[in-house]
Amino acid sequence: MFPEKIEKAFGLHLEAIQLLQNALKTSFIEAYIENVENVLDEYQVRVMDGQPDEVTTKRIEGLYEALQEISLAPEEIRKLSQLLLLKGSKSEPLQPNHQLTPDGIGFLFVYLLEQLFPADKALTLFDPAVGMGNLLLTALTNLRLAKRSVKGFGVDIDETLLAVAAADTQWTQSDVTLFHQDALQDLLLDPVDAVLSDLPVGYYPQDEQAQNFLTGVAEGHSYAHHLLIEQGMKYTKENGFGLFLLPANFLESEQGPQLKKLFTEKMYLQGIIQLPDELFLSKASQKSIILVQNHGAKSQQVPEVLVAKLATLKDPVKITEFFTQFEDWKASNL
């Protein structure tokens, strides 16, 4: 599935991470960050207070010598990073909102961005729930492969997740600015061309702050994923697009009316792409990608909202059928 050099690099990096984890008595993710920072520091093993010890340091240095013989492109490094983090999550499970966005879904985001913007346009992208950065970096590295100029911005309140995103941003040589803060507070961010996010599903605890949003509810906690859609599009340019992964029943939930109000007053819901059932353990966990667009002089509610169902991500024929459906819809509506 992966080139031999990625598999070889995976084994070497995994061993280095496990050595660091045992020596430093830390979590897999913290050891992963330490390992990437060592690599970025020209493969120098950082020793503090005698740890790692001399024997362990020598073993890691031997692994790093082998790794320096392997040349990887930015997208290959991103894939390697994902493999390592997935391996770590098997021994130290992540909560659902912290899990990596699968590549199959990430590549759909890339395809949609390529279709929505001219090839010669320099793009700015924003993820208001960037987490470990895999979705944003998937977009950036693959758009760069397509010879597009692209810059990213990401926000997350979790310091550890953001440290992974920062390390991988440097490792893949991506142009990304990261902010450590609550994404639903005011941001020091100029409007971007598009916002994309695998939204964390749940409630936002700060009820007073939620009242500043159209999607905030009068009583109780508001849905964080609804607030993040509104916030993300607030920092997107006039006529700009938003691509969000969220529960498939987003319009039928108890706070669906607030979301419908947002789609009426501040932006247009232009498309809904239902993801394959095979990706989810149950009907309740199924998700969709929604396409929204800000109001503006060059945007309007499309005559026919795109409603597409992807049967599978494993069959190239089915994926091509979806691409044709999207491109036909775009030609008639956008």
C-alpha positions as CSV (number, residue, x, y, z in Angstrom):
1,M,0.0,0.0,0.0
2,F,2.8,2.4,0.9
3,P,6.2,2.6,-0.9
4,E,9.0,0.5,0.7
5,K,10.9,3.7,1.8
6,I,7.9,4.9,3.8
7,E,7.5,1.5,5.5
8,K,11.3,1.5,6.3
9,A,11.1,5.0,7.7
10,F,8.0,4.0,9.7
11,G,9.9,1.2,11.4
12,L,12.9,3.3,12.2
13,H,10.9,6.3,13.6
14,L,8.6,4.0,15.6
15,E,11.6,2.4,17.3
16,A,13.1,5.8,18.0
17,I,9.8,7.0,19.5
18,Q,9.4,4.0,21.7
19,L,13.0,4.4,23.0
20,L,12.3,8.0,23.8
21,Q,9.0,7.1,25.4
22,N,10.6,4.6,27.7
23,A,13.7,6.7,28.5
24,L,11.7,9.9,29.2
25,K,8.7,8.1,30.8
26,T,6.3,10.0,28.8
27,S,3.3,9.4,26.5
28,F,3.5,8.2,22.9
29,I,2.4,11.6,21.6
30,E,5.0,13.5,23.7
31,A,7.7,11.1,22.5
32,Y,6.5,11.6,19.0
33,I,6.9,15.4,19.3
34,E,10.3,14.9,20.8
35,N,11.4,12.7,17.9
36,V,10.2,15.1,15.3
37,E,11.9,18.0,17.0
38,N,15.1,15.9,17.1
39,V,14.8,15.3,13.3
40,L,14.2,19.0,12.7
41,D,17.4,19.7,14.8
42,E,19.4,17.9,12.1
43,Y,18.9,14.5,13.8
44,Q,20.4,15.5,17.1
45,V,19.2,13.6,20.2
46,R,18.2,16.2,22.8
47,V,19.5,15.1,26.3
48,M,18.2,16.9,29.4
49,D,19.1,15.9,33.0
50,G,20.9,12.8,31.7
51,Q,17.9,11.5,29.8
52,P,17.9,9.7,27.4
53,D,20.9,7.9,28.9
54,E,24.1,7.3,26.9
55,V,23.2,3.8,25.7
56,T,19.7,4.8,24.6
57,T,21.1,7.9,22.9
58,K,23.5,5.8,20.9
59,R,20.7,3.5,19.8
60,I,18.6,6.5,18.6
61,E,21.6,8.0,16.8
62,G,22.0,4.8,14.9
63,L,18.4,4.9,13.8
64,Y,18.7,8.5,12.8
65,E,21.8,7.7,10.7
66,A,19.7,5.2,8.7
67,L,16.8,7.7,8.4
68,Q,19.1,10.3,6.9
69,E,19.5,8.0,3.9
70,I,15.8,8.0,3.2
71,S,14.5,11.0,1.2
72,L,10.8,11.8,1.6
73,A,8.6,14.5,-0.1
74,P,6.3,16.6,2.1
75,E,3.2,14.5,1.3
76,E,5.2,11.3,2.1
77,I,6.2,12.8,5.4
78,R,2.6,13.6,6.2
79,K,1.6,10.0,5.4
80,L,4.4,8.7,7.6
81,S,3.3,11.0,10.4
82,Q,-0.3,9.7,10.1
83,L,0.9,6.1,10.3
84,L,3.0,6.8,13.4
85,L,0.2,8.6,15.2
86,L,-2.3,5.9,14.3
87,K,0.1,3.3,15.7
88,G,0.4,5.3,18.9
89,S,-3.4,5.7,19.2
90,K,-3.7,1.9,19.4
91,S,-1.8,1.8,22.6
92,E,-3.1,5.1,23.9
93,P,-6.6,5.6,22.5
94,L,-7.6,9.1,21.6
95,Q,-11.0,10.6,22.4
96,P,-13.2,10.7,19.2
97,N,-12.8,14.5,18.7
98,H,-9.0,14.1,18.7
99,Q,-8.8,11.3,16.2
100,L,-7.1,11.9,12.8
101,T,-9.2,12.6,9.8
102,P,-8.9,9.6,7.5
103,D,-7.0,10.2,4.2
104,G,-10.0,9.1,2.1
105,I,-12.0,12.0,3.6
106,G,-9.1,14.4,3.5
107,F,-8.6,13.8,-0.2
108,L,-12.3,14.6,-0.8
109,F,-11.7,18.0,0.8
110,V,-8.7,18.5,-1.6
111,Y,-10.7,17.6,-4.6
112,L,-13.5,20.0,-3.6
113,L,-11.1,22.8,-3.1
114,E,-9.5,22.2,-6.5
115,Q,-13.0,22.4,-8.0
116,L,-14.1,25.5,-6.2
117,F,-11.0,27.7,-6.9
118,P,-9.1,28.5,-10.1
119,A,-5.8,26.7,-10.5
120,D,-3.8,29.9,-10.6
121,K,-5.3,31.5,-7.5
122,A,-3.1,31.7,-4.3
123,L,-5.2,30.2,-1.5
124,T,-5.5,30.9,2.2
125,L,-7.2,28.1,4.2
126,F,-8.3,28.1,7.9
127,D,-9.2,25.2,10.2
128,P,-10.8,26.5,13.4
129,A,-10.4,23.0,15.1
130,V,-7.1,22.0,13.7
131,G,-6.2,19.4,16.3
132,M,-3.1,17.5,15.2
133,G,-3.3,19.2,11.8
134,N,-3.8,16.2,9.6
135,L,-6.7,17.5,7.6
136,L,-5.1,21.0,7.0
137,L,-1.8,19.4,6.1
138,T,-3.5,17.0,3.7
139,A,-5.0,19.9,1.9
140,L,-1.7,21.9,1.9
141,T,0.7,19.2,0.8
142,N,-1.6,17.9,-1.9
143,L,-2.5,21.3,-3.3
144,R,1.3,22.1,-3.4
145,L,1.7,18.8,-5.4
146,A,-0.8,20.3,-7.8
147,K,1.5,23.3,-8.2
148,R,-0.9,25.6,-6.3
149,S,0.2,28.4,-3.9
150,V,-1.4,27.9,-0.5
151,K,-1.1,29.1,3.1
152,G,-2.8,27.7,6.1
153,F,-4.0,28.9,9.5
154,G,-5.2,26.7,12.4
155,V,-6.5,27.2,15.9
156,D,-6.9,24.8,18.8
157,I,-7.2,25.0,22.5
158,D,-5.4,21.7,23.2
159,E,-1.7,22.5,23.7
160,T,-0.5,18.9,23.1
161,L,-2.5,18.5,19.9
162,L,-1.3,21.8,18.7
163,A,2.3,20.8,19.4
164,V,1.9,17.8,17.1
165,A,0.5,20.2,14.4
166,A,3.4,22.6,14.9
167,A,6.0,19.8,14.6
168,D,4.4,18.3,11.5
169,T,4.0,21.7,9.9
170,Q,7.8,22.2,10.2
171,W,8.5,18.6,9.2
172,T,6.4,18.9,6.0
173,Q,7.8,22.4,5.3
174,S,4.2,23.7,5.1
175,D,3.3,27.4,5.4
176,V,1.0,27.4,8.4
177,T,0.4,29.8,11.2
178,L,-1.0,28.2,14.4
179,F,-2.9,29.9,17.3
180,H,-3.2,28.3,20.8
181,Q,-6.6,29.6,22.0
182,D,-10.3,29.0,22.2
183,A,-11.4,29.3,18.5
184,L,-14.8,30.8,19.6
185,Q,-13.1,33.9,21.0
186,D,-12.0,36.8,18.8
187,L,-9.2,35.8,16.4
188,L,-6.3,37.8,15.0
189,L,-6.9,36.5,11.5
190,D,-7.5,38.2,8.2
191,P,-10.3,36.8,6.1
192,V,-9.3,33.6,4.2
193,D,-10.5,32.1,0.9
194,A,-11.9,29.0,2.5
195,V,-12.4,27.3,5.8
196,L,-12.3,23.6,6.3
197,S,-12.7,21.5,9.4
198,D,-13.4,18.0,10.8
199,L,-15.6,19.5,13.5
200,P,-15.4,18.3,17.1
201,V,-19.0,17.3,18.1
202,G,-20.3,18.3,21.5
203,Y,-21.3,21.2,23.7
204,Y,-19.5,24.5,24.2
205,P,-19.4,25.2,28.0
206,Q,-19.2,29.0,27.9
207,D,-22.9,29.9,27.6
208,E,-22.3,33.7,27.8
209,Q,-19.9,33.6,24.9
210,A,-22.2,31.4,22.9
211,Q,-24.9,34.1,23.1
212,N,-22.8,36.2,20.7
213,F,-23.5,33.7,17.9
214,L,-26.7,33.2,15.9
215,T,-26.3,29.5,16.5
216,G,-26.2,29.9,20.3
217,V,-29.2,28.6,22.2
218,A,-31.1,30.7,24.8
219,E,-30.9,28.0,27.5
220,G,-28.3,25.4,28.2
221,H,-25.1,24.6,26.3
222,S,-24.9,25.3,22.5
223,Y,-23.4,22.9,20.0
224,A,-19.7,23.6,19.6
225,H,-19.8,22.3,16.0
226,H,-22.5,24.7,15.1
227,L,-20.7,27.7,16.6
228,L,-17.5,26.7,14.8
229,I,-19.2,26.8,11.4
230,E,-20.5,30.3,12.2
231,Q,-17.1,31.4,13.5
232,G,-15.1,29.8,10.6
233,M,-17.3,31.6,8.0
234,K,-17.0,34.9,9.9
235,Y,-13.3,34.8,9.1
236,T,-13.9,33.8,5.5
237,K,-14.0,36.3,2.7
238,E,-17.2,37.5,1.0
239,N,-18.4,34.8,-1.4
240,G,-15.9,32.4,0.3
241,F,-16.5,28.7,0.9
242,G,-16.7,26.5,3.9
243,L,-16.2,22.7,3.9
244,F,-17.2,21.0,7.2
245,L,-17.4,17.4,8.3
246,L,-20.2,17.0,10.8
247,P,-23.0,14.5,11.9
248,A,-25.2,13.4,9.0
249,N,-28.3,14.4,10.9
250,F,-27.1,18.0,11.4
251,L,-30.4,19.5,10.3
252,E,-32.6,17.1,12.4
253,S,-30.8,17.6,15.7
254,E,-32.4,19.4,18.6
255,Q,-30.4,22.6,17.7
256,G,-31.0,22.2,14.0
257,P,-33.3,25.2,13.9
258,Q,-30.4,27.5,14.9
259,L,-28.3,26.1,12.1
260,K,-31.1,26.6,9.6
261,K,-31.3,30.2,10.7
262,L,-27.6,30.6,10.1
263,F,-28.0,29.2,6.6
264,T,-30.8,31.6,5.9
265,E,-29.3,34.8,7.3
266,K,-25.6,34.6,6.9
267,M,-24.6,32.0,4.3
268,Y,-25.9,29.6,1.7
269,L,-26.0,25.8,2.2
270,Q,-24.9,24.8,-1.3
271,G,-24.2,21.1,-0.9
272,I,-24.4,18.0,1.3
273,I,-22.1,15.0,0.5
274,Q,-23.1,11.9,2.5
275,L,-20.1,9.7,3.3
276,P,-20.1,5.9,2.8
277,D,-21.8,3.9,5.5
278,E,-18.7,1.6,5.5
279,L,-16.7,4.4,7.3
280,F,-18.8,4.4,10.4
281,L,-19.6,1.8,13.1
282,S,-23.3,2.8,13.3
283,K,-26.0,4.9,11.7
284,A,-25.8,7.4,14.6
285,S,-22.1,8.0,13.9
286,Q,-22.5,8.7,10.2
287,K,-21.1,12.0,8.9
288,S,-21.4,14.3,5.9
289,I,-19.4,17.0,4.3
290,I,-21.4,20.2,3.9
291,L,-20.5,23.0,1.4
292,V,-21.5,26.5,2.5
293,Q,-20.8,29.8,0.9
294,N,-20.8,33.3,2.4
295,H,-23.2,35.9,1.1
296,G,-21.7,38.4,-1.4
297,A,-22.0,40.2,-4.7
298,K,-20.9,37.0,-6.6
299,S,-22.8,34.4,-4.6
300,Q,-26.4,33.3,-4.3
301,Q,-28.4,30.3,-3.2
302,V,-27.9,27.7,-6.0
303,P,-31.0,26.7,-7.9
304,E,-30.4,23.1,-7.0
305,V,-28.6,22.2,-3.7
306,L,-26.1,19.3,-4.3
307,V,-27.2,16.2,-2.4
308,A,-24.8,13.4,-3.1
309,K,-24.3,10.0,-1.5
310,L,-20.9,8.3,-1.8
311,A,-21.4,4.6,-1.9
312,T,-17.8,3.7,-1.2
313,L,-14.3,5.1,-1.2
314,K,-12.8,1.8,-2.2
315,D,-14.1,1.6,-5.8
316,P,-12.5,4.0,-8.3
317,V,-15.5,3.8,-10.6
318,K,-17.9,4.9,-7.9
319,I,-15.6,7.8,-6.9
320,T,-15.3,8.9,-10.6
321,E,-19.1,8.8,-10.8
322,F,-19.2,11.2,-7.8
323,F,-16.6,13.5,-9.4
324,T,-18.7,13.6,-12.6
325,Q,-21.9,14.4,-10.6
326,F,-20.1,17.2,-8.7
327,E,-18.6,18.7,-11.8
328,D,-22.0,18.6,-13.7
329,W,-23.7,20.2,-10.7
330,K,-21.0,22.9,-10.4
331,A,-21.3,23.8,-14.1
332,S,-25.1,24.3,-13.7
333,N,-25.2,26.0,-10.3
334,L,-22.0,27.9,-9.3
